[in-house]
Amino acid sequence: MPVGRISAEAYKERKAGAGQTLTALGSYWKGRKPLILVRATVLGCLLPATNDPVKDLRIFLMLMGMDDGAFARRIKSISPKDIDTDWPSYLKLVEPGVRPVWRKTLPKEERYRLIADWLATLPYDDRLTFCFRPEECNEDDLLGSIWDEVNAHLKTSARSLSELIEQLGIMRFGHRPKVADTFCGGGSIPFEAARMGCDVYASDLNPIACMLTWGAFNFIGANKEKRAEINAEQKRVAQIVDAEITRLGIEHDAHGNRAKAYLYCLETRCPKTDWIVPMAPSWVISKTHNVIARLVPDHHRKRYDIVIESGVDEAAMKLAAHGTVRDGRLIHPMNPEKDGVAVSVIRGDYRETGVNKNRLRRWEKHDFVPRPEDTLQERLYCIQWITKASLGKRRQDTFFASVTDEDLARERQVEAVVRENLTRWQDEGLVPDMPIEPGEKTDEPIRTRGWTHWHHLFGARQLLMLSLSRRSISAFGALTLANDLNFNAKLCGINSRSANSGRDTCIDRVFINQALNTLLNYGIRSFEYAADNSANVPSLKLPDTRCEIFPRSATMNSVSCDLFVTDPPYADAVNYHEITEFFIAWLRKDPPPPFDQWKWDSQRSKAIKGSDEKFRADMVDAYKAIANHMPDNGIQVVMFTHQDAGVWADLAAIMWSAGLRVTAAWNIVTETESALKEGNYVQGTILLVLRKRLVAKNAKRMDIEGEIEAEVDWQLKVLHDLDEDWTTERLYTDGDLQLAAYAAALRVITGYETIDRVQVGADVYRKLKKGEKTVIRELIEYAASVANNKLVPEGFQTGLWRELDPVSRFYVRMLDMESKGTTRFADYQDFAKTFAVDDHKALMGSTKANAASLAGADEMKARLLDGKGFPTAPLRRVLFAIYKTMQREDPKDGVSFLRTEYGPDYWPTRMKLVEFARYVALKTVKTRPTESAAADLLAQKLEVDRL
């Protein structure tokens, strides 16, 4: 598996954000795996392994559109100034000058060939800057020239990827391959498998997941004629809604301008002053046009007027950035107490029997706006208008304005329409009447606002607009409605953009993260602004294969397939069983076909979730159901993104109990660094490859450790040999080798039914004591130690390596990997897990996903010198001695520090210290040359030091 190239492609796809193929269907589903990763996984399962692994790898890369030659067909944008002038063929390609141009006498085909030759000289990650993603390319253009070589190697006769997939399936299974995903989520696994030419079965307990997967097949995967039909239907519905809103006159002013966005804030009575105070963390509206909301006290009414001002100076912008709610306290000009009043006091927060509560009134089913006596009111304070002259144009002129009496009259008109029709709309299923069930994520709107039903999360304008869109919708309309909900609720924040972005203020989505975030101020889109969310859905026609979707639990799987590729929930997985009720509430009554055959309920009680013994038992049931419907030569791939060693052990035990054995594991960088990836959310996705355990064998505990060591030796030799034969680039980092060794050990362990006649999988079903280690956990840790001892970093003494504490091992290992170009944070996380280093971030200079690095001696300074363990380790002391050397470019202070620290032990320890300093000098030559020079000076001084 060429993990480096796949990681680079997966990361590029992730960085595309909204440009990812399936994201346009619903960005609220955050956990989709990159399509390129799915394609690599399915192809890797189907391609035969011959006795020529280098050729196998070349064919794999060609089929992925990732071989060096493919880049001539993937070029997106490249100019003559991008080409390195010192490249040997530069003058063949470029006419130099102040403004270099392509050589005019060069045919286009030759130019692209030369550009591809130049791209091949770049690191793989850098090449992608100039190229389309493979999925963005026409398949005939991308793969059309490879088939003779592919067929010769594979003994096939294909002229397209779907033909090849069918032929490979027949060779292995006797028919076109059947791929299943029983945790289909956002649909990336079944969609990409179908796009490759597999028959596909997808299921999920959650109906929203099934609807998104259905949309991937039938909307994105539709042919041109069907897409034209869908687009025409969507346009017709939009015109009907627009006509009704225009008839009501609720979005136009007297001058013919039309509203784009309405900005609202909460408002409350200050208990200290009795003033009614608008609540917002900031009154900045647009940083591009310097627009603010200014509070003007009305002493007679004891409330504030809000005036919108445009083009203000920087001093006014800075002042407006400080809102009336700061650090959870209400602060306003008319309160002489500058620290204000805690919002928790205003809400009436208290704790009862260990539960946080407050005195906010709980809204009732017929409520949609606050009652006059409610603590928290809602106030319209600004409107963004589109000028009449620019309506309907691609580039529209907009301006922000204060709210007038006429605007308020239109607000009351909207409320009157909703008040008159709400009960009927709820009875007809046009607006939700579903209560919010308490839960980890759904408690937030209940606790902070008093909202008890899902329609309380929507403003009056949104309820009117969405009820119109909900009438007589098709399945495609339901998909679009769900996407619209993500952009149209009182949970949509106001994004004033950065001053230098050149982009104007926008209204955010509800699910910018995986929570229901209630806001102090929020934006509501007009229909003019909200009507184009489905316009950017891409089109990738699927081949003529079979695609089935069923809303059912993975434990109920009854469909036989050859390959199962799954991305199951685990530990801190997103609570989709809670947050998708936001959408289910709108679709559960009278859904359109084929969704009318589904159960529109999140079925929280049946969702596989958590990390306790019930979760493990449910997972065993799910994977047993899969294994029981898979042929003996079938393959499973389980994707998971977790670094905790206990999770690894649990997952291995689950698969073991389900009758499966591990055959390989690979780590692919898939995630971008963001707030969503805090804590245990990580940048690497592990692909755990499994097959059926066909023979019930027993092993003796005393024998299995020797087998593990032999298997690890074999696995490392295979990969080392392949790396030696592949001359283009280094195929595997030490992190990849580490994980492969880990998988080799799991291959041995999970190949046995029992150890010492005991069913090891039984631990899955019982509650473990705190700190208890199962047999499989102990063996996995032994496997890790075997791999650690086998993979001594290049240039480090084997004997000294065995003496190191875990943190020092981690640092030494990562110094070696950095010297070879490693920058993936996932690698650092993998080794921190392997060496059981809990707080590896304390040793990091950067934790960016693809630009990670250790903290060097100069960056670490005097940190981590106090305490036991690493602070007293020789490596840590040498690093500080290097820092002291760097301060004066003289090793004398560094040597003096080491003499003082070690006292009488200095002389017997001195040559070890020399080895550490030499190693740091060797490994930081390219990454931190100043540190390398200082380390070299220190090593020389230590070596010649005498009594």
N, C-alpha and C positions, 0 to 999 in steps of 0.2 A: 504494500500500500504506500504510494508516494505521498506521505502525510504533509511534507513541506509545501508541495504545490497545491494540494487540495485545501490546506489551511489558508494559503494566500487567496485562493479563489473564493472560499467560503467567507473569508473576512471582507473581501471586496463586495460580495453580494450583500452581506449584513450592513456594510457602510452605505449602501444605496438607499437605506431608510425606506421612504415611501415609494422609491423606485423598484422595490422588490416585487416580483410578479404577483404574488398572492396577497400582498399587503393591501392593495386597493379594494379587495373584497371586505376587509375589516381589520384595521390596524389594532383593534382592541384585543385581538388574540396575539399575545406576545411571544408564545413559545415555539413558533414555527422553525423547523430546521431548514437551513439553506438547501435550495434545490440541487445545487452542485454536489453537496454532501450526499444527498439521497441517491443521485445518479451514480456517484462513485461507489456507494454501498451496494446497490443492486447489481451494477456491472461487475464489481469485485466478486459477488456471490456466484454469478453466472459464468464468468470466463474460466476456462480450464487452466490448471497449472501444469505446464509442460516441463520438460527437463532443460529448458532454456529460459531461466527466470529474467534475464536481461531483455530478451525479445518479448516475453510476456508483458513486462513493464512498458516497453515501447508501444506495443499494441494497445494496452490499456490507455496510455496517455493520448494516443492518436484518436481513439474512440471518444475520449473526453474533450477533445479539442484543446488539449493542454501540452501537446508536443511542441518542440521548437518551431517546426514548419508551420503549425497552425496559426502562428501570430501574424503571418502575412495576410491571413484571411480574417483576422479579428481586429485589425487596426481601426480605431475610432477617430482619433485626432492626433496628428503628429506634424510638426513643422520642421523645416530645415535647421532652425536654430536649436532644436532639441538634440540633434545628432552631435556626438562628441567629435571635436575637430581633430583629435589625435587618433581616431579610429583609422586603421590602415586603408579602408575603402572609402574614406570620407569624400575624396575628390571625384570618385566615380559617381557618387550619388548627389553631391551638393556643389553648386557654384558659389564659392565663398564671396564675401563682401560685407559691407556694413549691414545690409539686409540679405542674408544668404537665401538662395532659392534652389528649388530642385533643378537638376541638370535637364535642360529642355530636350536634349537629343535622346534621352533615356526613355524607352517604352514604359508604359505604366506597369506592366507585369514585372519588368526587370526592377523598376523602382521599388515595388512592394517586396520583391525577393531580397533586395539589398537592405531594406528597412528591417525585414525579419532577421537577416543576418546580424544587424546591429543590435536588435532587441535581444538576441540570444547571448550577447556579451554582458547583458545587465543581470543583476540578481532578479530572480523570478518575480518577487513582490513589485520591483520597480517597473517591470514590463507592463504590468496590469494597468498602470496609470494611463497608458496610451491606447488601451484596448477595450472592446466590448466584452461583456460577460458571455460565456458560451451560449447561454439560453437566449441572449439577445440576437444571436446570429442565425441566419437561414441555414437549416441543416444541410441542404444540398451544397451550398457554398462552403460551409465549414468542413464537411466530411466527404464531399464528392470525389476527391482525389485519392482517398486512402484505401478503397475497397480491394484493389488487387493484392496489396501487401497483407491486409487483414485476412482475406480469404485464404491466401496461400499459407498463412501461419495456423489458422484455426480450422482449415479444411471445410470451409463454408462457401456459400455462393451468394451472399447478401449484397444488395446495392443500396441499402438504407439501414439505419439503426433498428427500426422496428422489424425488418426482415431478419437481421442478425439475431435479435433477441428471441424471435420465434424459433430460429434454427438452433440456437444454443439450448433453448428450453426443450426442444424435441430430443436433442442429443442426450440431455441429462434426465429429463422427466417423462419424455414420450409425448409432450404436448407443449403448446405455448405456455410459458411460465405464469403461474398464478401467485401474485404477491398480495399479502394482507397486512393491514395495520389495524389492530383492535383498540388502539388509543389514538384515533386519527386526528383529534384536535383541529388545528387550522388547515389540515389537508395536504401539507407539502409532500409527505411520503407517498400516499396513494396517487396524488396528481402527477408527480414526476415519474413514478413507476408506470402509470398509464401512458404518459407522454413518450416513454421509451418503447412502448409496444407490449407491455405486460397486461394480462387480465388482472383486474384489481378488485379486492374486497376491502371495504373500510367500515369500521364501526366505532361508536363511542356512546357512552351512556348519556352524554349531554347533547340535546337536540340542536343547540347553537353550533357545536362542533360539526355535527352531521350536516347542517345547513351550509356552513362554510365550505365543507368538502364537496357537497353537491354543487355549490356555486363554482368551485374550481373546475369540476368536470364539465358542467353545462353552460357556464357563462364564459369563463376564460378559455375553456377548451372547445367552445362552439365553432362551427364553420361560419364563413362569411355571411351566408344567407340567414342563418339563425341569429347571428349577432345583429344584423340589420333589423330583423324582426323585433328583437329584444329592445334595441335602442329606440325604435319607433314607438314601442309601447311605453317605455319610460318617458319619452318626450311628450306623448299624449297625456299621461298622468300629470306631468309637471305643468302642462298648459292648462289643464282643468283646475289645478290647485291655484296657479297664478291668476287665472281669471276670477276665481272666487275672492281671493285676497284683494285683488284690484277693485272688484265690485264693492267690497266692504269699505274700501278707502282707508285701510288701517296702516298702510306702509307709505303713503304719499302725503306730502304737505301741500299747502295752498299754491306753491310755486311749481309744482310738478316734480320736485325732487323726490327720490325714493330712498327710504332708509336702507342702510347696509347692515348696521349693527346697533343694538341697544345695550347700554352699559348700566348695570344695576349694582347697588350696594345694600348691605344690611344697615339698619338704623335702630338705635336703642336709646332709652332714657338713662342718663348718667345719674346714679343714686346720690352723688355728692352735690351736684349743681341743679338737678331737675331739668337740665337741657336735653333736647333730643339731638343725638349726635350721629352723623353718618359714619359708618365703619369701613375702613379700607386700610390695607398695609401700606399703600402708596397712592398718591393722587396724580401720578404721571400717567398720561394716556398715550402719547406718542413721542418717542425719543427721536424719530426721524424728522418730525415737524415741530418739535418742542411744544407739545400740547399738554396742558395740565387742567385739573379741576381745582378751583380755589374756593375755600369755604369762607362765606361772608356771614358774620353773626347777625341774627335778627333778634335784638334784645326784647322786643315786644312779645314775640311768639316763643322766645327761648328755643330757637332752633336755627339751623344754618341754611342759607341759600347756597346753591352750588353754581358757580359761574365757570364756564369753559373758556380758556384763554389759549390762543395759538401764537406761535412764534415768540415765546417768552425767552428771556436771557438765561444763562447757565445758573445764576444765583436762584432764580425762581424755580428752575428744574430741580436743583439740589434741595430746596425747601420742600417742594411737593413730594419728593421721594420719601419723606417722613410722614407716613399716614397717621391716622387716628388710633390705630391698633399696633402697638409695638411690644414685642416680647410678651404677648398675651395680656396686655393691659390697655384699657381705653384712655387715651390722652387727647385732650382738646383744649383750645385756647381759653375757654371760659372757666376752666377748672384751675384754680391757683395752685393746687397740689400737682407738681410737675410729674410725679410718678404715676398719676392717674388712679384708675380703679381696675382691679383684675377682672377679666372677662368671666372667669369662673365664678366670681362673686355675683356678677350681673345675671349669669345663667342659674345661679343657685345650686352650684355643685355640692354634693355631699356623698358620703360613703355609708352604705347600709349592708350589713352581713357580708362584707368583703366585696361588694359590687359598687362601682361608680354610678351615681345617679345625679339628676338635677331637677329643678323645679319648672323647666320649660313645659308648656302645655303640649300634650300629645295631639297632633292633628287628627281629624276624623276623615272618614272616607269621602265625604262631600266637599272637604276643604281643598282649595288650590291656591289661595293667597292667605297671608296671615290675617287673623282677626284683630280688630283695633286694640284689644286688651293684651295681645301677645307681647312678650318681652322683646322679640326680634321681629322687626318690620322689614319690608323690602321696598327699595326706592329706586326709581329710574333717575339717573343723574346726568346722562349724556347720550346723544344720538350721533352716529356717524352717517352722513347723508351722501348719496350719489347724485351729482348734479343732473338736472333734467337733460341737458345737452349731451351728456356722455352715456346715458342709459342705452344698453344694448351694444355698446362698443367694447372692443377687446380691452382697451386701456380706459379705465373710468376715472373721472375726477371726483374726489371725495373731500369732505370737510367734517370737522367735529363741531357740534353746537350744543348750547345749553338747552335744557328742556323748557318748552313753553306751555302755556295753558292749553293750546290746541293739541300739543303732544299728549298731555295728560288726559284730555278728552278722548283721544283715540285709545289710550290705555284703558279707560273706563269702558269704552265700547267693546274692546276685546274681552274684558272680564265679564261684561254682560252677556255676550254670546256664549262664553264658556259656562257661566252660571246657569243659563237657561237650558243648555244641552248636555251638561256633564253626565247626569244620571243616565240619559238615553244612550250617550256614547259608550258609557261603561257597560250597559246591558248588551249593546250590539258588538262589543269587543273592539271598538275603535280607539278607546282609551283604557288603560289598565284600571282594574279595581282590586288588584292583588296586594295583600298585605306584605310588608317587608318582614321576612323571618329573621330573628336575631342570629348573629353569627360573628365570626372573627372580623370579617370585612363589612358586613351589613349592619353592625352595631353603630358605625360612625354616623350615618344620617339620622338614626333614631336618637342617639345621645346628644349630638351637637345642634340639631335643629328641631327635634320633636316630630320629624316626619315618620309616618307609620305605614304609608302605602306608596307604591312605586310611582304613581302619578304626581306625588308631592315633589319629586325631584325635577319637575318640569314647570316652566313659567306658563302663564295664560296664553301668550302668543305661540309658544311651542305646542301646547296641547291642541290649539285650534289648527295649526299648520299640519301637525302629525296626524290628527284625526282625519283631515281631508286626504292626506297621502295614504292612509290605511284603508280607505274604502275600496272594495273589489280588487284587491291587489293580486297579482300573479305570484308565482314562486320567486321570480326574479325581483318583483316589487318588494317581497318580504325581505329578501337579501339586501336590497337597497335601503329599505326602511331601517333595518338593524344598523347599517352603516351610518345612516342619517342620525339615529339616536345618539351615536357616539359624538356627534358634532352639535347636538341640540338638546342641552339640559342645563339646569342651573349649576352644574358642576364644571362648566367650561370657563376656564380662566381667561383673563385679558392679557395678551402677550404684547407688550409695548415695543418689542424688538430691541436690538442694540443700536446705538446712535449711528454707527458706521455701516450698518447692514444694507442700507439703501432700500429696505423693505418697510412697509407701513404696518401699523398695529393689526394684529389678527386675533381671532377668537380660537383658543385652544380646543383640543378634544377632551372628552370626559376621561378616557383612560390613557393619560400621559404616563401613568404607571398602573400597577395592578391593584388599585384601590378606589373606593368611592370617596373622593376628597371633597368635603363641603368647603365653600369659599366665602370670604367676607364680601368680595365684589366679583362679579361674573358678567359674561357677555352672552347676549342672545342674538343669533343671526336672523336677519330677515329672510324671507323666502328667496329673494333675489340673490342673497349670499349663500344660501343653503342648498340651492337646487342643482348644483353641478358636481356632487360628490362621486357619482358613478361614471362621470365622463372619462376618467383616466384609467379605467379598467383595461389592462392589456388583452391581447388576443393571441393565443397559442393553440392552434387547432390540434386536437388529439387524433391519433390514428384510430382506425376502426377496431377497437378492442372492447371487452366487456368490463363495465364499471358498476359495482353494486355498493350500496350504502345502507346500513341498518343501525338505527339508534338502540343499542343494547350494550349491556355490560360486557367487558372482556371475559368475565368468568363464564358467560353464557355462549361463548363462541362455539359454533357447530359447523363451520365451513372449513373444508379441507383445502389447504394451499401449500405450495412448494417452499415459498420464502415468506417469513414473517419479519417485518421490520417495524419495531415499535419504539416509542419514546414515552415510557410510562411516567406517571406522577411519582415523586419521591420526596420525602422529608419536607423541605421548604418550598415545594412546588406551589404554583399560583392557585389560589382558591377559586377556580373557575366554577365549581359547583355553587358558589355563593354569588359571585359578581355577574354571572351570565343571567341571573334572574332579572337583572336590569332590562335585558332584551326579551326574555321569555314572557315577562308580564304583558308585553305588547302583542305577542303572537300566539298566545295559548288559546284564545277564543277564536274559533272559525278560521284556522290557518288554511292557506290555499293548497291544492294538490301539488306535489305528492306529500307535502308536510302534514296534511290532515290525517295521514295514517300513523303519525308518530305520536309518542307521549310527550306533551309539552310541559315537562316538569324537570327540574334539575336533579331530582331524586338524591338529595344530599345524603340520606342515610345509606344509600347503596354505593356512593362514590368511594373509590379506593383513595385513601388519604392518610396522612400522618406518618408515623415511623415506629409504632408500637407492634405488639404481637398480633393484634387484629389486622393491621395493615399488611404485615408479612404473610399472614395466613391468606388474606384476600389475593395478594400477589401470587402466591403459590397456586391458588385455584385458577387464576387468570392464565398463568403460563403452563399449567397442566392442560387446560382446555386447548391451548395452542399446540402443545406437544402431541396431544392425542389426535390432532387433525393435521399432522405433518408427516410426510413420508419418511422412511428411514434415512434417505439421502437428502432430506430437506435441511434448510439452514435458517437459523434465527439470528437477527442482529438487534441487540438492545442498546439504545442510545441513552446516555444519562450524563448530566453535568453536575458532578458533585465530587468534592475532594476529601471528605471525611473518611478515615480508615474504617470506622464502624459501618458506614454505608456500603463500602466495598464488601466487607465481610457479610453483611446482611444480604446484599444482592447476590453474591456467590452462593450463599446458603439457600436463597429462594430458588435460584435456577437449579441447584443441585436437587432440592426437594421436588422440583417439577419434572425431574427425570432428564435434565439437560447437562451437557458438559461443555466447558469453555474450550475453544480451539484457538482464539486469537483476541487481541485487544489493541486498539489504535486510538491515539488522541489527536483530534482535529480542532484547531482554533476556529470557533464559530461565533463568539460573542464580542460585541463592542463594549468598551468600558463605559459604564453609565451608572446613574443612581440606582437603576434596576438591578445592578449586579453587586450590590453591597452584600456583606456577610458571606453566605455560602454560595451565592450566585457567582459563577465562575466563567472564565473565557474559553475553557476547553470542553469539548464533547467527547466522551469516551464511547467508542464503538466496541461493544462486547459481542464477539461472534460465538455462536453456540450451535451444537448439533445434539441429536438424541444420544443418550447413554444406552447402548443396545445390550450390553452385557452386565450382569449383576456380579461385580467382583468385590472381594474384600482385600484390604491392605492392612499390614501391621504398621502401627505408628512408628516403630523403630526403623522400618524399611523405607517408608515413604519419603523421608528426608533425603535419603541418598538418590532416589528417583528424581526428586525435585532438582537437586544439584546437577544431575546428568542432563535433564531436559533444558535447564537454563543454559548450560554450556552449549548444547546443540543449537538452541534458538539464536544465541548471540553469534555463533560461528556462521550460521546461514545468512544473517543480516549483514555481518561484517564482510563476508565474501561478496554479497550483492553490491554493497557500497563500494568495494574495491573495483568491481567490474564496471560500475556505472560511472563514467568519467565526466559527465556534464556538470554535476554538482554533488554535494554531499547529500545523500538521501535521508539519513536519519541522524537526529541529534542524540545526545546521551539520554535525553528524556524519553525519546521514542524507544531506545534500546532498553531503558529501564522498564518501561511499560510492557514491552514485548517479553522481557524476562519474567515479569509478573504474570503475564498471561500463560507463559510456559509452565509456571508453577501451578496455576489454576487448572491447566490442562491435565496435569497429573492428579491433582486433588479431586477434581470433579469427575474424573474417569472411574472412580470407585463408588460403589453403592454404600459400602460400610467401611469403617476403620475400626479394627479390633472388634468386629462383629456388632458394632453399635451404629444405628442409623443416625448419622451426624445431622441430617436435615431436621431431626426432631426439635432441635433448639429453636427453630423458626416459630414454633407454636407456643412457646412459654415465655413468661415475663422474665427478663434477665435482671439479675441483681446489679446494683450500681458498681461499675468497674469490672464486672464479670466478663471474661473472655471465653468465647466458645472455642471448640476444637478447630473449626475452620478459621477463626480469627487468628489463633495462635500459629496455624500453618501458613496463613497468608503473611503474617509478620516474619515468620522464618524465611519464606520465599523472598521477601523484600531484603532481608539481611544477606541472603545468598547473592542476590543480584547486586547489592551494594558492594560486597567484597569482590565480586567478579569485575565490576566496572570501576577499577581504580583510575582516577583521572590521569590523563597523559602528563608525564613529567613529574608525578608525585610518587614518593617512595611507598612501596606496598606495605612495609612494616609500619611506617608512620601513619598510614591511612587506617590501619586496624586499631590504632591507639586513640583516634580522634573521638571527641564527644559529638553528639548528633548535630548540634548547631555548626560546629567547625566543619564537619563533613559536608553539610549543606553549602557553606560558604566556599569551601575549596572546590566542590563539584561545580558550582555555578560560575566561579572564576574561570574554570576550564571551558565551560560551555560558552561563556561570553567571549572568550578569546577565539572561538570558532564561529562567532556571529549570531549566537542565540539572543533573541530579543522578545520571545513569546512569554508573556506572564504565565501562561498555562504551564510552561516547563518549570518555572520556579514553584508554582503551586504543587505540581506533581512531586517534586523532590522534597518540598517541605512536608508533604504527606508521607512520603517514603521514609524520611529520616525522623518522623514524628516531631517536627519543629512547629510548635503551636503558633508562635508569633513571628513568622518569617518576615512580615512587613516591616518590622523594626530594623531589619537588615537591608531593606530595599531603598535605593535612591529614586526609582520610578516604578510605578505599578501599572503603567499604561499597557493595554492589551498587546500591542505589537512593538512597543518601545520600552520594555522593562529593563532594569539594570540594578545591580547591587549598589549599596552605598559604599563608596571608596573610603580609604583611610582619612582623606581630607574632609569628606562629608560626614563621616561618623564621628570624627573628633573625639571628645571624651565620653560619648554615650556608651552605655553598656559596659562600664568598667566596675560597677558596684554589684555585689551579690555573689552567688555561687554559680557554678556551671560555666557557661561561655565567658563571663567577665574575667574568670581566672585562667582561661585556656591560653596556651602559648600563642595561638593564632591571634586572639584578640589583643594580647599584649604587644605582639609584633606589629599589628596594624596601628596601634597607638604610637609605637616607636617610629614607624614610618611617617605618621602625621607630624611628630616632633621634628623629624629630619626635614620634612617639607617646609616647616616654618622658617628654618634658617639655612636651608640647603646644606646642612652639616649634620652628620650622623651622631655627633658626640652626645647631644641631649637624648637621642633615642637609646643609645647604648647605656647611658647613665640611668635612664628610667628602668630598663630591663635589669640592670645590676641591682637596683634598689628593690624592685618587686620580688626578685628571686632570692636575694640574699645569698646564703651559702650554697643554694641549689643552682645558682647561675652557671657555674663552670661545668657541671655535668649535663646541664640542659642546653648549653651554648650552641652546639652543632645542630640541634633540632631547630633552634631559633634561626640559624643560618639557612636551613632548608626551607622554612616558611618564608623568609624574606626573599630568597632566590625564586621561589615559586610565584609569589606575588609579582615580583619584577618581570618574570617570564610571561605571565598571563595578562598583564595590563599594558604591555608595550603599545598595542594599538588602541585600546579602549581608554586608558588613562596614562599617557606617556610620562607626565610629571611624577605621578605616583610610582611608576615603574622605575624611573631614574633614582628616586629617593630610596626605594626598596633595594635597588642594586647597591647603592652607597652603603646602606645599613648592613647588607649581607657581607660586603667586603670588610667593613670595619669590625663586625662581629667575628669574622673568620680569623683576623690577625690580632684580635684582642688577647692580651697577655696579663698575667699577674704583675 
